[in-house]
Structures are given as structure tokens and as C-alpha cells.
Amino acid sequence: MPAYDVARLLTLNIGITLSVIAVVAISTWGIIHEIRQIAASTERVARIAERIDARLRRDFPDIGEDLGD
């Protein structure tokens, strides 16, 4: 096999490897970014639920008995 064929194959292999590494890194960043957004949304929903709970308990003092608290 001529030397230039080996060199081309090595260059192709290195290029594909670097491309795969870049795709994996970008995909990992994207997944982590989505997880952080979901966590932030979950925290917002939890705060809203706590405020609603506090308002209901303030406006309807007997609600705790109905809910079994």
C-alpha cells in the first residue's frame, strides 16, 4: 500500500474522531442545559404551589382538616 494512502486514511480517521468528539461534547452540553431549565421550571412550580397552599389555608382555615393535615 503506498504511503500516501496510509496518510489519507490516518487523516480521515483523525478527522472523523475529532468530529465525533465535538458532536458528543455539544450533545452533552445541550442535555445538561435542558436539565437545568427543567430544574428551574420545577422550582418555579413548587414556589407557586406553596403560595397557593398558603393562600388557601389563610382563606379557608378548615382546609387542613379536609386534607387530613
One Martini backbone bead per residue (centre of mass of N, CA, C, O) as a GRO file, in nm:
protein
   69
    1MET     BB    1   0.095   0.037   0.025
    2PRO     BB    2   0.092   0.346  -0.011
    3ALA     BB    3   0.172   0.620   0.179
    4TYR     BB    4  -0.065   0.812   0.094
    5ASP     BB    5  -0.296   0.624   0.187
    6VAL     BB    6  -0.226   0.617   0.484
    7ALA     BB    7  -0.242   0.919   0.530
    8ARG     BB    8  -0.539   0.951   0.451
    9LEU     BB    9  -0.654   0.755   0.662
   10LEU     BB   10  -0.547   0.902   0.910
   11THR     BB   11  -0.684   1.171   0.854
   12LEU     BB   12  -0.971   1.061   0.850
   13ASN     BB   13  -0.968   0.941   1.135
   14ILE     BB   14  -0.911   1.204   1.285
   15GLY     BB   15  -1.155   1.362   1.179
   16ILE     BB   16  -1.376   1.175   1.285
   17THR     BB   17  -1.297   1.181   1.581
   18LEU     BB   18  -1.328   1.488   1.623
   19SER     BB   19  -1.624   1.500   1.537
   20VAL     BB   20  -1.735   1.313   1.756
   21ILE     BB   21  -1.637   1.475   1.998
   22ALA     BB   22  -1.799   1.731   1.928
   23VAL     BB   23  -2.082   1.606   1.931
   24VAL     BB   24  -2.073   1.503   2.223
   25ALA     BB   25  -2.024   1.776   2.359
   26ILE     BB   26  -2.275   1.922   2.253
   27SER     BB   27  -2.485   1.720   2.357
   28THR     BB   28  -2.413   1.739   2.655
   29TRP     BB   29  -2.470   2.038   2.685
   30GLY     BB   30  -2.770   2.025   2.599
   31ILE     BB   31  -2.867   1.838   2.824
   32ILE     BB   32  -2.778   2.010   3.064
   33HIS     BB   33  -2.944   2.258   2.986
   34GLU     BB   34  -3.224   2.119   3.006
   35ILE     BB   35  -3.205   2.030   3.300
   36ARG     BB   36  -3.183   2.316   3.418
   37GLN     BB   37  -3.458   2.416   3.310
   38ILE     BB   38  -3.631   2.206   3.455
   39ALA     BB   39  -3.543   2.278   3.742
   40ALA     BB   40  -3.641   2.572   3.734
   41SER     BB   41  -3.938   2.507   3.676
   42THR     BB   42  -3.989   2.334   3.925
   43GLU     BB   43  -3.933   2.558   4.131
   44ARG     BB   44  -4.157   2.749   4.039
   45VAL     BB   45  -4.393   2.555   4.088
   46ALA     BB   46  -4.339   2.516   4.391
   47ARG     BB   47  -4.380   2.813   4.473
   48ILE     BB   48  -4.668   2.840   4.373
   49ALA     BB   49  -4.787   2.612   4.545
   50GLU     BB   50  -4.718   2.742   4.819
   51ARG     BB   51  -4.886   2.999   4.780
   52ILE     BB   52  -5.156   2.861   4.739
   53ASP     BB   53  -5.159   2.712   5.007
   54ALA     BB   54  -5.146   2.964   5.188
   55ARG     BB   55  -5.405   3.098   5.084
   56LEU     BB   56  -5.602   2.869   5.146
   57ARG     BB   57  -5.539   2.853   5.452
   58ARG     BB   58  -5.622   3.148   5.507
   59ASP     BB   59  -5.915   3.145   5.375
   60PHE     BB   60  -5.928   2.821   5.475
   61PRO     BB   61  -5.880   2.689   5.780
   62ASP     BB   62  -6.029   2.393   5.730
   63ILE     BB   63  -5.848   2.251   5.506
   64GLY     BB   64  -5.666   2.068   5.679
   65GLU     BB   65  -5.893   1.871   5.763
   66ASP     BB   66  -5.973   1.783   5.471
   67LEU     BB   67  -5.664   1.682   5.406
   68GLY     BB   68  -5.532   1.556   5.686
   69ASP     BB   69  -5.349   1.771   5.874
   0.00000   0.00000   0.00000
